[in-house]
Amino acid sequence: MNKKLTVIVILLCCFKSLSAQQRPQYTQYIFNNYILNPAITGIENYIDVKAGYRNQWQGLTDAPVTSYISVHAPIGKQFTQGSATSFSGEGNNPMNRSFVQTYKASEPHHGVGFHLVSDKIGPFVRTDFNFTYAYHLGLTQNMNLAVGVAAGVSRIALDRTKIILEDPSDPAIGMNAESQIQPDLGAGIWLYGPRYFAGVSAQQLLGKTISFSDNTNYNLGKQQKHFFMTAGYKIYLGDDIAAIPSVMFKVVSPAPVSIDLNTKIAFQDKFWVGASYRKDDSFAALAGLNVGHFFNMSYSYDFTTSELRSVTNGTHEIVIGLLLNNRYKVTCPQRNW
């Protein structure tokens, strides 16, 4: 790929990021829906810690690179049978049919957490830090509803050393333009039970202006609202094997609607494999492993199907999770699978 074409591709990617899909893309959203929906805050009966890294379009200079860390937990000290997010004994095998039969909706409880996300693309570096809060309510014996909010700040920085201007005094980019900090707000709803989940969330609700110019005539950039709709269902293929198909729609104007189709096949509570398809963009292979009741990890590789396939080696994404204060010694998520 020649240098001129590389520059054109990167500029197009940066333009797309600024005008439409400004938030990072995730292949493994099924493994950490919390990063997209604050209503999931405190859904499990332990402290959920996850760290993720995504190298998108590997081989393409200045392509997107995303990393994040997230932490969330329920609030409360009474973790006995019948209390918020609790389970009998040391936890049940979430792949076993008996778990569905004995499932009990959570008692009303709160959840708190935070996530820190860094996204780099071309000359732009974006850092988002958000605190989250959610309230969980049992609607019926086996149906839960959670509502949540996320509030924080976004910092968008411009690396001028990666931009070569024909006119160094171009008013579109100010001489002192380096970064800007904006308030951030998001919200979400999550409905879940022993075999299903469905959620709707929104990010960047404030729609703040994005500009690196001192001239108001160039202050045309804006934070676009991002809407996510997600749903999944667990299908038992045996007492120890379950398939979990899921779908996610992402709506960001003026970009086309993004559609993700996923299937995850879990074997007991030890490991899982899966596949994903993103409309007009990529196919992906996924796999995950639960190591005891403290550590888990997953990996995905995206095979690009868009026009970028001729200049990229695909996308790598890895997520590592810790289950802290895991009093019931469960080995994988039981309410957010």
Phi and psi in degrees as GROMACS dihedral restraints (atoms count N, CA, C in turn):
[ dihedral_restraints ]
;  ai    aj    ak    al  type     phi  dphi    fc
    3     4     5     6     1   -75.1    20    10
    4     5     6     7     1   164.5    20    10
    6     7     8     9     1   -63.3    20    10
    7     8     9    10     1   -39.8    20    10
    9    10    11    12     1   -63.5    20    10
   10    11    12    13     1   -42.4    20    10
   12    13    14    15     1   -66.2    20    10
   13    14    15    16     1   -37.0    20    10
   15    16    17    18     1   -59.2    20    10
   16    17    18    19     1   -46.3    20    10
   18    19    20    21     1   -60.5    20    10
   19    20    21    22     1   -42.7    20    10
   21    22    23    24     1   -62.9    20    10
   22    23    24    25     1   -45.8    20    10
   24    25    26    27     1   -61.5    20    10
   25    26    27    28     1   -45.6    20    10
   27    28    29    30     1   -63.5    20    10
   28    29    30    31     1   -41.4    20    10
   30    31    32    33     1   -63.3    20    10
   31    32    33    34     1   -39.0    20    10
   33    34    35    36     1   -64.8    20    10
   34    35    36    37     1   -40.7    20    10
   36    37    38    39     1   -64.7    20    10
   37    38    39    40     1   -41.8    20    10
   39    40    41    42     1   -64.6    20    10
   40    41    42    43     1   -41.0    20    10
   42    43    44    45     1   -62.8    20    10
   43    44    45    46     1   -42.7    20    10
   45    46    47    48     1   -62.4    20    10
   46    47    48    49     1   -41.2    20    10
   48    49    50    51     1   -64.1    20    10
   49    50    51    52     1   -38.8    20    10
   51    52    53    54     1   -78.3    20    10
   52    53    54    55     1   -32.5    20    10
   54    55    56    57     1   -93.7    20    10
   55    56    57    58     1   -20.5    20    10
   57    58    59    60     1  -139.7    20    10
   58    59    60    61     1   -91.6    20    10
   60    61    62    63     1   -79.8    20    10
   61    62    63    64     1    86.5    20    10
   63    64    65    66     1   -87.7    20    10
   64    65    66    67     1   -16.5    20    10
   66    67    68    69     1   -93.1    20    10
   67    68    69    70     1   153.4    20    10
   69    70    71    72     1   -63.6    20    10
   70    71    72    73     1   156.7    20    10
   72    73    74    75     1   -94.7    20    10
   73    74    75    76     1   143.2    20    10
   75    76    77    78     1  -130.7    20    10
   76    77    78    79     1   128.3    20    10
   78    79    80    81     1   -81.0    20    10
   79    80    81    82     1   -35.5    20    10
   81    82    83    84     1   -95.8    20    10
   82    83    84    85     1    41.1    20    10
   84    85    86    87     1   -60.7    20    10
   85    86    87    88     1   -30.2    20    10
   87    88    89    90     1   -63.8    20    10
   88    89    90    91     1   -25.7    20    10
   90    91    92    93     1   -85.5    20    10
   91    92    93    94     1   -20.8    20    10
   93    94    95    96     1  -151.9    20    10
   94    95    96    97     1    68.5    20    10
   96    97    98    99     1   -61.8    20    10
   97    98    99   100     1   -18.4    20    10
   99   100   101   102     1   -57.7    20    10
  100   101   102   103     1   -32.6    20    10
  102   103   104   105     1   -66.7    20    10
  103   104   105   106     1   -17.3    20    10
  105   106   107   108     1  -109.0    20    10
  106   107   108   109     1   -24.7    20    10
  108   109   110   111     1  -134.4    20    10
  109   110   111   112     1   111.7    20    10
  111   112   113   114     1   -68.6    20    10
  112   113   114   115     1   -14.5    20    10
  114   115   116   117     1   -65.5    20    10
  115   116   117   118     1   -17.1    20    10
  117   118   119   120     1   -78.5    20    10
  118   119   120   121     1   -11.1    20    10
  120   121   122   123     1   -50.3    20    10
  121   122   123   124     1   122.9    20    10
  123   124   125   126     1    74.1    20    10
  124   125   126   127     1    24.3    20    10
  126   127   128   129     1   -75.4    20    10
  127   128   129   130     1   -27.4    20    10
  129   130   131   132     1   -98.9    20    10
  130   131   132   133     1   173.6    20    10
  132   133   134   135     1   -98.8    20    10
  133   134   135   136     1    28.5    20    10
  135   136   137   138     1  -145.3    20    10
  136   137   138   139     1   174.0    20    10
  138   139   140   141     1   -84.8    20    10
  139   140   141   142     1   115.8    20    10
  141   142   143   144     1   -94.7    20    10
  142   143   144   145     1   115.2    20    10
  144   145   146   147     1  -117.3    20    10
  145   146   147   148     1   129.1    20    10
  147   148   149   150     1  -138.5    20    10
  148   149   150   151     1   144.4    20    10
  150   151   152   153     1  -129.4    20    10
  151   152   153   154     1   133.3    20    10
  153   154   155   156     1  -130.2    20    10
  154   155   156   157     1   152.5    20    10
  156   157   158   159     1  -141.0    20    10
  157   158   159   160     1   131.8    20    10
  159   160   161   162     1  -133.1    20    10
  160   161   162   163     1   121.8    20    10
  162   163   164   165     1  -109.7    20    10
  163   164   165   166     1    98.0    20    10
  165   166   167   168     1   -87.5    20    10
  166   167   168   169     1   140.9    20    10
  168   169   170   171     1    52.7    20    10
  169   170   171   172     1    54.9    20    10
  171   172   173   174     1   -55.9    20    10
  172   173   174   175     1   137.2    20    10
  174   175   176   177     1    99.5    20    10
  175   176   177   178     1   -14.1    20    10
  177   178   179   180     1   -98.1    20    10
  178   179   180   181     1   120.1    20    10
  180   181   182   183     1   -58.7    20    10
  181   182   183   184     1   133.8    20    10
  183   184   185   186     1    61.9    20    10
  184   185   186   187     1    25.6    20    10
  186   187   188   189     1   -72.3    20    10
  187   188   189   190     1   165.4    20    10
  189   190   191   192     1   -61.2    20    10
  190   191   192   193     1   135.9    20    10
  192   193   194   195     1  -131.4    20    10
  193   194   195   196     1   122.2    20    10
  195   196   197   198     1  -122.5    20    10
  196   197   198   199     1   137.2    20    10
  198   199   200   201     1  -138.6    20    10
  199   200   201   202     1   149.6    20    10
  201   202   203   204     1  -155.0    20    10
  202   203   204   205     1   162.3    20    10
  204   205   206   207     1  -136.9    20    10
  205   206   207   208     1   137.9    20    10
  207   208   209   210     1  -135.8    20    10
  208   209   210   211     1   144.2    20    10
  210   211   212   213     1  -141.2    20    10
  211   212   213   214     1   129.6    20    10
  213   214   215   216     1  -153.5    20    10
  214   215   216   217     1   156.4    20    10
  216   217   218   219     1  -159.9    20    10
  217   218   219   220     1   156.6    20    10
  219   220   221   222     1   -75.9    20    10
  220   221   222   223     1   155.9    20    10
  222   223   224   225     1  -101.5    20    10
  223   224   225   226     1   130.6    20    10
  225   226   227   228     1   143.6    20    10
  226   227   228   229     1   156.1    20    10
  228   229   230   231     1  -111.7    20    10
  229   230   231   232     1   -15.6    20    10
  231   232   233   234     1   -91.0    20    10
  232   233   234   235     1    85.9    20    10
  234   235   236   237     1  -105.5    20    10
  235   236   237   238     1    66.2    20    10
  237   238   239   240     1  -118.8    20    10
  238   239   240   241     1   173.7    20    10
  240   241   242   243     1   -53.4    20    10
  241   242   243   244     1   126.6    20    10
  243   244   245   246     1    95.5    20    10
  244   245   246   247     1   -10.7    20    10
  246   247   248   249     1   -91.1    20    10
  247   248   249   250     1  -178.4    20    10
  249   250   251   252     1   -56.1    20    10
  250   251   252   253     1   124.4    20    10
  252   253   254   255     1    59.7    20    10
  253   254   255   256     1    17.0    20    10
  255   256   257   258     1   -90.3    20    10
  256   257   258   259     1   165.5    20    10
  258   259   260   261     1  -137.9    20    10
  259   260   261   262     1   158.8    20    10
  261   262   263   264     1   -74.8    20    10
  262   263   264   265     1   154.4    20    10
  264   265   266   267     1    58.5    20    10
  265   266   267   268     1  -138.6    20    10
  267   268   269   270     1  -102.7    20    10
  268   269   270   271     1    27.0    20    10
  270   271   272   273     1    95.1    20    10
  271   272   273   274     1   145.6    20    10
  273   274   275   276     1  -100.7    20    10
  274   275   276   277     1   154.1    20    10
  276   277   278   279     1   -64.9    20    10
  277   278   279   280     1   112.9    20    10
  279   280   281   282     1   -67.6    20    10
  280   281   282   283     1   -10.9    20    10
  282   283   284   285     1   -90.8    20    10
  283   284   285   286     1   -10.9    20    10
  285   286   287   288     1   -84.5    20    10
  286   287   288   289     1   140.6    20    10
  288   289   290   291     1   -61.9    20    10
  289   290   291   292     1   -28.7    20    10
  291   292   293   294     1   -63.8    20    10
  292   293   294   295     1   -26.0    20    10
  294   295   296   297     1   -64.8    20    10
  295   296   297   298     1   -37.5    20    10
  297   298   299   300     1   -64.7    20    10
  298   299   300   301     1   -39.3    20    10
  300   301   302   303     1   -69.7    20    10
  301   302   303   304     1   -31.3    20    10
  303   304   305   306     1  -103.9    20    10
  304   305   306   307     1     4.6    20    10
  306   307   308   309     1   -58.5    20    10
  307   308   309   310     1   137.9    20    10
  309   310   311   312     1  -133.0    20    10
  310   311   312   313     1   128.6    20    10
  312   313   314   315     1   -61.2    20    10
  313   314   315   316     1   150.9    20    10
  315   316   317   318     1   -65.3    20    10
  316   317   318   319     1   144.2    20    10
  318   319   320   321     1   -69.0    20    10
  319   320   321   322     1   156.2    20    10
  321   322   323   324     1   -53.7    20    10
  322   323   324   325     1   129.1    20    10
  324   325   326   327     1  -156.6    20    10
  325   326   327   328     1   168.6    20    10
  327   328   329   330     1  -107.5    20    10
  328   329   330   331     1   160.8    20    10
  330   331   332   333     1  -140.6    20    10
  331   332   333   334     1   145.5    20    10
  333   334   335   336     1  -133.9    20    10
  334   335   336   337     1   155.4    20    10
  336   337   338   339     1  -176.3    20    10
  337   338   339   340     1  -174.4    20    10
  339   340   341   342     1  -155.7    20    10
  340   341   342   343     1   158.4    20    10
  342   343   344   345     1  -142.7    20    10
  343   344   345   346     1   143.9    20    10
  345   346   347   348     1  -121.1    20    10
  346   347   348   349     1   122.1    20    10
  348   349   350   351     1  -125.1    20    10
  349   350   351   352     1   131.9    20    10
  351   352   353   354     1  -119.3    20    10
  352   353   354   355     1   128.1    20    10
  354   355   356   357     1  -131.3    20    10
  355   356   357   358     1   121.7    20    10
  357   358   359   360     1  -115.2    20    10
  358   359   360   361     1   131.6    20    10
  360   361   362   363     1  -150.3    20    10
  361   362   363   364     1   119.3    20    10
  363   364   365   366     1    57.1    20    10
  364   365   366   367     1  -131.1    20    10
  366   367   368   369     1   -84.2    20    10
  367   368   369   370     1     2.4    20    10
  369   370   371   372     1  -104.9    20    10
  370   371   372   373     1   139.1    20    10
  372   373   374   375     1  -128.6    20    10
  373   374   375   376     1   122.0    20    10
  375   376   377   378     1  -116.7    20    10
  376   377   378   379     1   133.9    20    10
  378   379   380   381     1  -126.2    20    10
  379   380   381   382     1   125.1    20    10
  381   382   383   384     1  -118.2    20    10
  382   383   384   385     1   130.9    20    10
  384   385   386   387     1  -127.8    20    10
  385   386   387   388     1   121.8    20    10
  387   388   389   390     1  -135.0    20    10
  388   389   390   391     1   135.9    20    10
  390   391   392   393     1   -90.0    20    10
  391   392   393   394     1   145.5    20    10
  393   394   395   396     1  -127.4    20    10
  394   395   396   397     1   152.9    20    10
  396   397   398   399     1  -143.3    20    10
  397   398   399   400     1   141.8    20    10
  399   400   401   402     1  -142.8    20    10
  400   401   402   403     1   152.6    20    10
  402   403   404   405     1  -121.7    20    10
  403   404   405   406     1   126.4    20    10
  405   406   407   408     1  -108.6    20    10
  406   407   408   409     1   136.9    20    10
  408   409   410   411     1  -137.8    20    10
  409   410   411   412     1   133.2    20    10
  411   412   413   414     1   -83.9    20    10
  412   413   414   415     1   113.2    20    10
  414   415   416   417     1   -79.2    20    10
  415   416   417   418     1   -40.1    20    10
  417   418   419   420     1  -135.7    20    10
  418   419   420   421     1  -170.9    20    10
  420   421   422   423     1   -64.3    20    10
  421   422   423   424     1   -28.4    20    10
  423   424   425   426     1  -133.5    20    10
  424   425   426   427     1    27.3    20    10
  426   427   428   429     1  -132.9    20    10
  427   428   429   430     1   131.6    20    10
  429   430   431   432     1  -119.9    20    10
  430   431   432   433     1   148.4    20    10
  432   433   434   435     1  -129.8    20    10
  433   434   435   436     1   133.5    20    10
  435   436   437   438     1  -129.0    20    10
  436   437   438   439     1   141.4    20    10
  438   439   440   441     1  -124.0    20    10
  439   440   441   442     1   141.8    20    10
  441   442   443   444     1  -147.7    20    10
  442   443   444   445     1   161.3    20    10
  444   445   446   447     1  -133.2    20    10
  445   446   447   448     1   153.7    20    10
  447   448   449   450     1  -130.1    20    10
  448   449   450   451     1   132.1    20    10
  450   451   452   453     1  -139.4    20    10
  451   452   453   454     1   137.3    20    10
  453   454   455   456     1  -177.4    20    10
  454   455   456   457     1  -146.5    20    10
  456   457   458   459     1  -135.6    20    10
  457   458   459   460     1   153.4    20    10
  459   460   461   462     1  -123.0    20    10
  460   461   462   463     1   132.1    20    10
  462   463   464   465     1  -116.0    20    10
  463   464   465   466     1   122.5    20    10
  465   466   467   468     1  -114.8    20    10
  466   467   468   469     1   119.6    20    10
  468   469   470   471     1  -115.5    20    10
  469   470   471   472     1   146.6    20    10
  471   472   473   474     1  -117.3    20    10
  472   473   474   475     1   124.1    20    10
  474   475   476   477     1   -91.2    20    10
  475   476   477   478     1   100.3    20    10
  477   478   479   480     1   -65.4    20    10
  478   479   480   481     1   -21.7    20    10
  480   481   482   483     1   -68.6    20    10
  481   482   483   484     1   -16.7    20    10
  483   484   485   486     1   -96.1    20    10
  484   485   486   487     1     6.7    20    10
  486   487   488   489     1  -120.9    20    10
  487   488   489   490     1   127.4    20    10
  489   490   491   492     1  -109.8    20    10
  490   491   492   493     1   112.1    20    10
  492   493   494   495     1   -98.2    20    10
  493   494   495   496     1   138.3    20    10
  495   496   497   498     1   -62.9    20    10
  496   497   498   499     1   -36.7    20    10
  498   499   500   501     1  -118.5    20    10
  499   500   501   502     1   106.6    20    10
  501   502   503   504     1   -56.5    20    10
  502   503   504   505     1   -22.0    20    10
  504   505   506   507     1   -99.1    20    10
  505   506   507   508     1    21.2    20    10
  507   508   509   510     1   -52.7    20    10
  508   509   510   511     1   121.8    20    10
  510   511   512   513     1   -68.1    20    10
  511   512   513   514     1   -12.9    20    10
  513   514   515   516     1   -68.9    20    10
  514   515   516   517     1   -24.8    20    10
  516   517   518   519     1  -129.3    20    10
  517   518   519   520     1   113.2    20    10
  519   520   521   522     1   -66.2    20    10
  520   521   522   523     1   152.0    20    10
  522   523   524   525     1   -63.7    20    10
  523   524   525   526     1   -29.5    20    10
  525   526   527   528     1  -104.0    20    10
  526   527   528   529     1    14.5    20    10
  528   529   530   531     1   -74.5    20    10
  529   530   531   532     1   112.2    20    10
  531   532   533   534     1  -128.7    20    10
  532   533   534   535     1   -48.9    20    10
  534   535   536   537     1  -157.7    20    10
  535   536   537   538     1   163.6    20    10
  537   538   539   540     1  -145.6    20    10
  538   539   540   541     1   148.1    20    10
  540   541   542   543     1  -118.8    20    10
  541   542   543   544     1   128.8    20    10
  543   544   545   546     1  -127.7    20    10
  544   545   546   547     1   147.4    20    10
  546   547   548   549     1   -68.5    20    10
  547   548   549   550     1   153.7    20    10
  549   550   551   552     1  -134.1    20    10
  550   551   552   553     1   146.0    20    10
  552   553   554   555     1  -147.5    20    10
  553   554   555   556     1   136.7    20    10
  555   556   557   558     1  -142.9    20    10
  556   557   558   559     1   167.5    20    10
  558   559   560   561     1  -154.9    20    10
  559   560   561   562     1   160.6    20    10
  561   562   563   564     1  -162.5    20    10
  562   563   564   565     1   163.1    20    10
  564   565   566   567     1  -132.0    20    10
  565   566   567   568     1   141.0    20    10
  567   568   569   570     1  -139.5    20    10
  568   569   570   571     1   121.9    20    10
  570   571   572   573     1  -109.5    20    10
  571   572   573   574     1   129.3    20    10
  573   574   575   576     1  -150.6    20    10
  574   575   576   577     1   155.6    20    10
  576   577   578   579     1  -150.7    20    10
  577   578   579   580     1  -164.7    20    10
  579   580   581   582     1   -70.7    20    10
  580   581   582   583     1   -20.8    20    10
  582   583   584   585     1  -129.2    20    10
  583   584   585   586     1     6.2    20    10
  585   586   587   588     1  -153.1    20    10
  586   587   588   589     1   161.1    20    10
  588   589   590   591     1  -151.7    20    10
  589   590   591   592     1   152.9    20    10
  591   592   593   594     1  -154.1    20    10
  592   593   594   595     1   138.2    20    10
  594   595   596   597     1  -150.2    20    10
  595   596   597   598     1   155.6    20    10
  597   598   599   600     1  -133.2    20    10
  598   599   600   601     1   134.2    20    10
  600   601   602   603     1  -144.8    20    10
  601   602   603   604     1   162.5    20    10
  603   604   605   606     1  -139.2    20    10
  604   605   606   607     1   141.9    20    10
  606   607   608   609     1  -125.1    20    10
  607   608   609   610     1   157.8    20    10
  609   610   611   612     1    57.6    20    10
  610   611   612   613     1    47.8    20    10
  612   613   614   615     1   -69.6    20    10
  613   614   615   616     1   -21.0    20    10
  615   616   617   618     1   -78.7    20    10
  616   617   618   619     1   -23.9    20    10
  618   619   620   621     1    59.1    20    10
  619   620   621   622     1    46.9    20    10
  621   622   623   624     1   -71.6    20    10
  622   623   624   625     1   157.1    20    10
  624   625   626   627     1   -74.4    20    10
  625   626   627   628     1   141.0    20    10
  627   628   629   630     1  -115.0    20    10
  628   629   630   631     1   118.9    20    10
  630   631   632   633     1  -154.9    20    10
  631   632   633   634     1   143.8    20    10
  633   634   635   636     1  -120.5    20    10
  634   635   636   637     1    23.7    20    10
  636   637   638   639     1  -118.8    20    10
  637   638   639   640     1   147.2    20    10
  639   640   641   642     1   -83.7    20    10
  640   641   642   643     1   -11.3    20    10
  642   643   644   645     1   -92.7    20    10
  643   644   645   646     1   120.0    20    10
  645   646   647   648     1   -62.7    20    10
  646   647   648   649     1   -19.2    20    10
  648   649   650   651     1   -66.9    20    10
  649   650   651   652     1   -16.7    20    10
  651   652   653   654     1  -106.7    20    10
  652   653   654   655     1     5.8    20    10
  654   655   656   657     1   -83.6    20    10
  655   656   657   658     1    62.9    20    10
  657   658   659   660     1  -103.4    20    10
  658   659   660   661     1   -12.7    20    10
  660   661   662   663     1   -73.8    20    10
  661   662   663   664     1   151.6    20    10
  663   664   665   666     1  -153.2    20    10
  664   665   666   667     1   144.8    20    10
  666   667   668   669     1   -71.6    20    10
  667   668   669   670     1   117.0    20    10
  669   670   671   672     1   -85.4    20    10
  670   671   672   673     1   141.2    20    10
  672   673   674   675     1   -68.2    20    10
  673   674   675   676     1   135.7    20    10
  675   676   677   678     1  -111.9    20    10
  676   677   678   679     1   128.7    20    10
  678   679   680   681     1  -119.0    20    10
  679   680   681   682     1   133.7    20    10
  681   682   683   684     1  -124.1    20    10
  682   683   684   685     1   132.4    20    10
  684   685   686   687     1  -125.4    20    10
  685   686   687   688     1   121.2    20    10
  687   688   689   690     1  -130.6    20    10
  688   689   690   691     1   143.7    20    10
  690   691   692   693     1  -154.2    20    10
  691   692   693   694     1   149.0    20    10
  693   694   695   696     1  -153.7    20    10
  694   695   696   697     1   160.4    20    10
  696   697   698   699     1  -145.5    20    10
  697   698   699   700     1   138.6    20    10
  699   700   701   702     1   -94.7    20    10
  700   701   702   703     1   126.2    20    10
  702   703   704   705     1  -115.4    20    10
  703   704   705   706     1   121.4    20    10
  705   706   707   708     1   -83.1    20    10
  706   707   708   709     1   124.0    20    10
  708   709   710   711     1  -100.2    20    10
  709   710   711   712     1    -3.0    20    10
  711   712   713   714     1   171.7    20    10
  712   713   714   715     1   178.0    20    10
  714   715   716   717     1   -65.8    20    10
  715   716   717   718     1   -26.1    20    10
  717   718   719   720     1  -119.6    20    10
  718   719   720   721     1     6.7    20    10
  720   721   722   723     1  -130.9    20    10
  721   722   723   724     1   133.3    20    10
  723   724   725   726     1  -139.6    20    10
  724   725   726   727     1   141.4    20    10
  726   727   728   729     1  -104.0    20    10
  727   728   729   730     1   137.6    20    10
  729   730   731   732     1  -127.6    20    10
  730   731   732   733     1    87.6    20    10
  732   733   734   735     1   -75.1    20    10
  733   734   735   736     1   145.9    20    10
  735   736   737   738     1  -149.9    20    10
  736   737   738   739     1   162.2    20    10
  738   739   740   741     1  -141.6    20    10
  739   740   741   742     1   147.3    20    10
  741   742   743   744     1  -137.2    20    10
  742   743   744   745     1   131.5    20    10
  744   745   746   747     1  -109.7    20    10
  745   746   747   748     1   132.2    20    10
  747   748   749   750     1  -119.6    20    10
  748   749   750   751     1   126.7    20    10
  750   751   752   753     1  -118.1    20    10
  751   752   753   754     1   116.8    20    10
  753   754   755   756     1  -139.6    20    10
  754   755   756   757     1   108.9    20    10
  756   757   758   759     1   -73.9    20    10
  757   758   759   760     1   138.2    20    10
  759   760   761   762     1   -98.4    20    10
  760   761   762   763     1    16.4    20    10
  762   763   764   765     1   -72.9    20    10
  763   764   765   766     1   154.9    20    10
  765   766   767   768     1   -62.9    20    10
  766   767   768   769     1   156.0    20    10
  768   769   770   771     1   -63.8    20    10
  769   770   771   772     1   130.9    20    10
  771   772   773   774     1   -95.1    20    10
  772   773   774   775     1   132.8    20    10
  774   775   776   777     1  -123.3    20    10
  775   776   777   778     1   124.5    20    10
  777   778   779   780     1  -112.9    20    10
  778   779   780   781     1   129.4    20    10
  780   781   782   783     1  -116.4    20    10
  781   782   783   784     1   127.9    20    10
  783   784   785   786     1  -131.8    20    10
  784   785   786   787     1   149.6    20    10
  786   787   788   789     1  -136.7    20    10
  787   788   789   790     1   127.8    20    10
  789   790   791   792     1  -121.2    20    10
  790   791   792   793     1   127.8    20    10
  792   793   794   795     1  -112.4    20    10
  793   794   795   796     1   115.5    20    10
  795   796   797   798     1  -103.9    20    10
  796   797   798   799     1   137.2    20    10
  798   799   800   801     1  -110.8    20    10
  799   800   801   802     1   107.9    20    10
  801   802   803   804     1    51.6    20    10
  802   803   804   805     1  -134.0    20    10
  804   805   806   807     1  -119.3    20    10
  805   806   807   808     1    29.7    20    10
  807   808   809   810     1   -98.6    20    10
  808   809   810   811     1   -52.0    20    10
  810   811   812   813     1  -156.0    20    10
  811   812   813   814     1   168.3    20    10
  813   814   815   816     1  -149.8    20    10
  814   815   816   817     1   156.2    20    10
  816   817   818   819     1  -131.3    20    10
  817   818   819   820     1   160.6    20    10
  819   820   821   822     1  -164.8    20    10
  820   821   822   823     1   175.0    20    10
  822   823   824   825     1  -140.5    20    10
  823   824   825   826     1   153.6    20    10
  825   826   827   828     1  -141.8    20    10
  826   827   828   829     1   149.3    20    10
  828   829   830   831     1  -134.9    20    10
  829   830   831   832     1   128.0    20    10
  831   832   833   834     1  -113.2    20    10
  832   833   834   835     1   120.4    20    10
  834   835   836   837     1   -53.3    20    10
  835   836   837   838     1   128.0    20    10
  837   838   839   840     1    60.2    20    10
  838   839   840   841     1    24.3    20    10
  840   841   842   843     1  -138.9    20    10
  841   842   843   844     1   -54.9    20    10
  843   844   845   846     1  -167.3    20    10
  844   845   846   847     1   163.1    20    10
  846   847   848   849     1  -112.2    20    10
  847   848   849   850     1   154.6    20    10
  849   850   851   852     1  -144.0    20    10
  850   851   852   853     1   148.2    20    10
  852   853   854   855     1  -111.4    20    10
  853   854   855   856     1   137.7    20    10
  855   856   857   858     1  -131.1    20    10
  856   857   858   859     1   152.4    20    10
  858   859   860   861     1  -155.4    20    10
  859   860   861   862     1   147.4    20    10
  861   862   863   864     1  -143.2    20    10
  862   863   864   865     1   157.8    20    10
  864   865   866   867     1  -140.7    20    10
  865   866   867   868     1   132.6    20    10
  867   868   869   870     1  -104.8    20    10
  868   869   870   871     1   119.2    20    10
  870   871   872   873     1  -105.8    20    10
  871   872   873   874     1    99.6    20    10
  873   874   875   876     1    64.7    20    10
  874   875   876   877     1  -153.3    20    10
  876   877   878   879     1  -107.1    20    10
  877   878   879   880     1    22.8    20    10
  879   880   881   882     1  -126.9    20    10
  880   881   882   883     1   -29.9    20    10
  882   883   884   885     1  -137.2    20    10
  883   884   885   886     1   140.4    20    10
  885   886   887   888     1  -147.1    20    10
  886   887   888   889     1   161.6    20    10
  888   889   890   891     1  -153.7    20    10
  889   890   891   892     1   158.2    20    10
  891   892   893   894     1  -147.4    20    10
  892   893   894   895     1   156.9    20    10
  894   895   896   897     1  -140.6    20    10
  895   896   897   898     1   144.8    20    10
  897   898   899   900     1  -139.9    20    10
  898   899   900   901     1   150.5    20    10
  900   901   902   903     1  -131.2    20    10
  901   902   903   904     1   124.4    20    10
  903   904   905   906     1   -95.7    20    10
  904   905   906   907     1   129.6    20    10
  906   907   908   909     1   -97.4    20    10
  907   908   909   910     1   110.6    20    10
  909   910   911   912     1   -68.5    20    10
  910   911   912   913     1   133.1    20    10
  912   913   914   915     1  -114.8    20    10
  913   914   915   916     1    -6.5    20    10
  915   916   917   918     1   -78.3    20    10
  916   917   918   919     1  -174.6    20    10
  918   919   920   921     1   -64.7    20    10
  919   920   921   922     1   -13.9    20    10
  921   922   923   924     1   -76.8    20    10
  922   923   924   925     1    -7.4    20    10
  924   925   926   927     1   -61.2    20    10
  925   926   927   928     1   -22.3    20    10
  927   928   929   930     1   -81.4    20    10
  928   929   930   931     1   -10.7    20    10
  930   931   932   933     1  -126.0    20    10
  931   932   933   934     1     6.8    20    10
  933   934   935   936     1  -134.2    20    10
  934   935   936   937     1   153.8    20    10
  936   937   938   939     1   -97.2    20    10
  937   938   939   940     1    13.5    20    10
  939   940   941   942     1   101.4    20    10
  940   941   942   943     1  -171.2    20    10
  942   943   944   945     1  -128.6    20    10
  943   944   945   946     1   131.1    20    10
  945   946   947   948     1  -104.9    20    10
  946   947   948   949     1   140.7    20    10
  948   949   950   951     1  -145.4    20    10
  949   950   951   952     1   132.1    20    10
  951   952   953   954     1  -132.4    20    10
  952   953   954   955     1   140.3    20    10
  954   955   956   957     1  -131.6    20    10
  955   956   957   958     1   131.5    20    10
  957   958   959   960     1  -117.4    20    10
  958   959   960   961     1   134.0    20    10
  960   961   962   963     1  -125.8    20    10
  961   962   963   964     1   147.7    20    10
  963   964   965   966     1  -123.3    20    10
  964   965   966   967     1   140.0    20    10
  966   967   968   969     1  -111.2    20    10
  967   968   969   970     1    93.1    20    10
  969   970   971   972     1   -90.8    20    10
  970   971   972   973     1   152.2    20    10
  972   973   974   975     1    52.7    20    10
  973   974   975   976     1    42.0    20    10
  975   976   977   978     1   -83.5    20    10
  976   977   978   979     1    78.7    20    10
  978   979   980   981     1   -64.9    20    10
  979   980   981   982     1   -29.8    20    10
  981   982   983   984     1   -98.0    20    10
  982   983   984   985     1     5.4    20    10
  984   985   986   987     1    52.9    20    10
  985   986   987   988     1    39.9    20    10
  987   988   989   990     1   -72.0    20    10
  988   989   990   991     1   149.1    20    10
  990   991   992   993     1  -101.7    20    10
  991   992   993   994     1    -6.3    20    10
  993   994   995   996     1  -160.0    20    10
  994   995   996   997     1   163.1    20    10
  996   997   998   999     1   -54.6    20    10
  997   998   999  1000     1   139.8    20    10
  999  1000  1001  1002     1  -111.7    20    10
 1000  1001  1002  1003     1   -24.9    20    10
 1002  1003  1004  1005     1  -108.4    20    10
 1003  1004  1005  1006     1   -15.3    20    10
 1005  1006  1007  1008     1  -130.1    20    10
 1006  1007  1008  1009     1    76.4    20    10
